[in-house]
Amino acid sequence: LPGNKHQNKNLIKMQDWNSHINEITGDKTCEWAAIFDLSSGQVIASSPGVNFNTYEKEIQDETGESQKFQIDEIQNLTELVKNYQEIPGSEGTGATSVSSKAGIILNNQKYSFVSYVRENPTVATGSSIYLRRKRGGLCIVVTNKHLVIGSYNEDKVSTEDTKRQNSGDANLRVESIAKKLIEVNE
């Protein structure tokens, strides 16, 4: 049946995406990972328990006062990437590039902007955005059609050699998966 053939093709593709997630997190180099489709604006694969949601959150502002903010994590993510794609030759020395006064919040964690590295000044493909949070961080790499995202937590130990998760290992893992996707035009 044609419907079954289409469903099988989608299932195979989903299994492929999940294998990329497992490659990023399998030895616990990263705490969690996700792959985001740029055209649909949806997460197409992620580690268990990873969610990009819309919700209200109480956050302390710069003055130390608590304020309630409406958080839209998908909007945070797409806005962050879109704003840097529009800055040819940018090295990311600007603002955090999200309009939310709450800042960059993904998977219910607040991040600060660290840097943006663009491999080629004329295209966004291969560009990396690095974010930091208390005792951890996040690497986002733009491929032709997706974002590959990996988070590390310095309080967790990778199984590879019992060293703590860190930005260097996490970034290399995320960037290697993104490179594979770029090579096959994904």
Helices and strands as residue ranges (DSSP letters): H 2-25, E 32-37, E 42-46, E 54-60, E 66-72, H 73-85, E 104-106, E 109-117, E 128-133, E 136-142, E 146-153, H 167-183
